[in-house]
Amino acid sequence: MNSMLLQELSILSQFNSKTFQEGLKVHESEASPENIEATKRLFEKGLVTQTDGGYLTSLGKDAADHLQDLITMLKA
C-alpha cells in the first residue's frame, strides 16, 4: 500500500462516521502538506464535501464505516 493511500485512510479515520453532522477542517496553516493533499484527493474521489474536509458524503460515510470496522477487527 502506498503512502498516499495510507494518508487518505488516516484522514478518513478522523471523521465521525456515525453522523453527517460532524465535519473536519484541514487548515492549510496548521496541517502537513501530506494531510492537505490527502484531503483534496478524498474530495476528488467524492468522499468529502470540501477540498479542505467538510463533511462526509454518503459514499464517504460508507467508506468510513468500513474503515472503522476494519480498525476494530485488527485491534481484536
JOJO-V955603 format. One record per pair of residues at least 6 apart in sequence whose C-alpha atoms are under 8 Angstrom apart, sorted by the first residue. I is the first residue (numbers start at 1). J is the second residue. Records with the same first field share a line. If there is no record, write none. Layout:
# JOJO-V955603
I->J ; J
This chain:
# JOJO-V955603
4->34 ; 38
5->38
7->34 ; 35 ; 38
8->35 ; 38 ; 39 ; 41 ; 42
9->67
11->35 ; 38 ; 39
12->64
13->64 ; 67 ; 68
14->24
15->22 ; 23 ; 24 ; 56 ; 64
16->22 ; 23 ; 64
17->56 ; 61 ; 62 ; 64 ; 65
18->61 ; 65
20->55 ; 56 ; 57 ; 61
21->55
22->55
23->53 ; 54 ; 55 ; 56
24->53 ; 54 ; 55
25->52 ; 53 ; 54
26->35 ; 36 ; 39 ; 52 ; 53
27->36 ; 52
28->36
36->52
39->51 ; 52 ; 53
40->50 ; 51 ; 52 ; 53
41->51
42->48 ; 51
43->49 ; 50 ; 51 ; 53
44->51
46->57 ; 59 ; 60
47->56 ; 57 ; 58 ; 59 ; 60 ; 61 ; 63
48->54 ; 55 ; 56 ; 57 ; 60
49->55 ; 56 ; 57
